[in-house]
Amino acid sequence: MTRTVLIIEDNPGIGELVRMQVTDLGMDAILVDRGDDGLERFNQGGIDLVILDLMLPGLDGLGVCRGIRSSAGYVPVLMLTAKSSELDRVLGLEMGADDYLTKPFSVAELAARIKALFRRIDALSAKPEPSPEAEQVAVDGLRVDPVRRRVFVDDREVDLTAREFDLLWHFACHRGRVFSRAQLLDAVWGYNHEGYEHTVNTHINRLRNKIETDPAAPRYVQTVWGVGYRFMD
């Protein structure tokens, strides 16, 4: 079945470039230049991936992403932004974007990110549904429920994004094992591109802020200096 990618981008040149790249990958592309129109088209259904600009007329990318995440089902979102500040990237991820690219970007990297997102979706779809009795991970006040994708710290539920949960679950399934940033990119994001380890750093920091009593002295997700991170053993 041919996949359909919704591109919401108000810059005609960039929008057409992304559309051509999506088409070259053998996918159908729908190009919309306003945020409100893009969200309306998404709600009509049949979309497998959204490539979303941050700065849009009508409704900005954060508002569109929020609307996508409030809908039933899960569709990956790749956010494009001309801004390079940490705050802009964090805001996009906080609203539920799965990944982001900062303009200008190469078409090769755009293609790699698209393929990686679909590989991740395919891998999740291929896994059998866990039974209600699937084993949860519980350690030192933290409980992770893989069936309902819920996390509790000292019996208080913590709201994680999809990628934050995947990262935490990966750590929890390999307690005590040290992972480099590149290994985490490959295992959780589905790609390994040199220079994008800051994506891991951002998610680690946000995850710690949500589950750690003292993020500056984490007890669950620990830093192994010069190597990477590990989950407490």
N, C-alpha and C positions, 0 to 999 in steps of 0.2 A: 504494500500500500504506500502510495506517495505521501510524503509528509508535507504539511503546510506550515509555512513560517510567516508570521505577521510581523512586518517591519514598520515601526512607528518612528519616523524621522522627518523633520521639517526641512533639512538641508537637501535640496534636490540632487546635488552631486553625490553626497554621501549615501543618500537613500538609493539612488540608482546603482551605485557601486555595490552596496550590500545586496540589493535585489539580484544583480547579475551573479554575484558569488553564490548566493543561495540556489539560483537556477542552475549554475554550473555543477553544484553538488547533487543535482537530480531531484530537487525539491520544488514544490510550488511556492511562489512568493506573492504576498499581498502587501502593497506599499501604501501607507496612510501618513499624511503629513500633519495631523492634529491629534493631540492627546485624547480629547473627548470622542472624536470619531474612531480612534484606534480602540478605545475601551468598548465602544458600542459594537464594533466589528468583532472583537474578541468574544463578547457576550452572545453573539450569534452562533458560536461553536465552531468545531472543526479545526481548531488551531493546535499545533503540536509544539510550537516554540514561538516566543515573543522576543524580538530584538528591539529594544526600547531606548530612545534617546532620553536624556535627563531633562533638557531644556526644550519644552514644547509649547506651542500656543494652545489655548483652550483649556488644557489640563496638563500640568507638568508630569514628568516621568514618575515622580514619587507617588502622585495621586493615582496615576494609571496602575502602577505596581500594587498599590494598596487595594484598588478595585479588583485586580486579577486575583490577588490572594484571598479576597473575601468570597470568591466564587467557589462553587463545588468543584472537586477534582483538582488535579495538580498539573500545571503546565510550566515548564522551565522558562525563566526570564534572564536574558543576557542584556545588561544595561550598558549603553554607550554614554560617555560623558566627555565634554570638552574640558571639564575641570579636573584638576589633579590633586586637590587637597584631600587629606585623610578624612575630613569631615564629610565631604561629598560622597566618598566611597562608602563610608560607614552608614550614612543615611540610606543609600541605595540598598545596601545589604540588610539593613534593619527593616526596610519595607518589604523584604522578601525576595530580592533579586538573587539569583543563583550565582551569577558571575558578572564581571564588568570589564569593559575595555575602555581605556582612556584614548581619546583622539589626540593626534593622528595614530592610526594603527595600520598594520599591514594586512592585506587580504589573506595571506597565508596564516596569520595568527587568528584572524576571524574564522577562517574555515576550521582551524584546529579546535577552537572553542566550541563551535557548533557541533562538530563531530563528538567532542568529549561529552557535551551535555546529553546528546542522544545515546552515547554508549552507556552513560550512567542510567538513563531512563530504561534502556533495554535490559541492563543488568538487574535493576530493581524489578522489572516485570517478569524476568526469568526466574526469580527466586520464588519458591513456594510460599504461600501465605503462612506465617507462623501461627501455630495453634494458640488458643486462649491460655493454655497452660505453659506456653513458652517461658523459659527461665528468665527472670529479671535479674539485673545486676544491682546488688545492694551492698554498699560499703560505707562505713563511717558517716551515716546520716544521709547519704546520697542514694537514691533509688531510680533506676532507669528501666522503663517499661517499653520493650521493643515492639509489642503488639499494638498498643495504643499510642505509641510515640509520645509518652508523657514522662516528665522528669520531676522528681520531688527532692527537696533538700530540707531535712528535718521536718518532714510531713507537710511542707509548703510547696505547692506546685510552682514550677518555674516555666515561663513561656519562652521556648527556643524556636528559632527559625528552622526550616528544614535542613539547611546545611550545618547549622550549629548542632542539631541533634545527630546528624550523621557523623560529625567529627567526634562528638562525645561518645557515641556508641562504638565507633572504631577504637577509641582509646580504651573504653571499658571492656571490650572483648579481648584486649591484649594487655592486660594489667602488667605493669613492670617493664614492658618492652619499650625501648627508646626508638622514636621515629624522627628522622630528619624532616625538614620542611619539604624537601623534594619528594620524599616518600609519602608524606601526607597529601601533597598535591596529587600524586598519582593514585593513591588509594581512595581518597574522599572526593576529589574534584574530577578525577578521570583524566588528568593531563599533567605533564611535568615539563614546564617551560622555565628555563633558567631566567632569573630576574623577577619572578613573580612570587617569591617566597613571602613577600609582604602581605599577600592575600591570606596566608596561613597566620601570620602574626596578628592581623586585624581580627580574624575570627577567634583566635586563642584569647585575645584580650577581651573581646565581647563575651565570650563564653565564661571566662573567669569572673567578669563583673556580675554575671547572673547566678553562678553557682557557688562561688567562693565567699566565705565570710570576710576574708581579707584578701582581695585580689593581688595585693603586693606581696603576700606570703601565702601562695596557694597550697592547699593540701591535696587537691585532686589532680589537677593538670599541672605537672611540675616541669620546670625548665632544667634541662641538662646542658650546662654551659658548653658552648662550642660544638654541640651535637644536634640538639633538638628538644623534643618534649617526650614525656611519658606520663601515664596514669599511675597513681599511687599503687604500690604493690602491697 
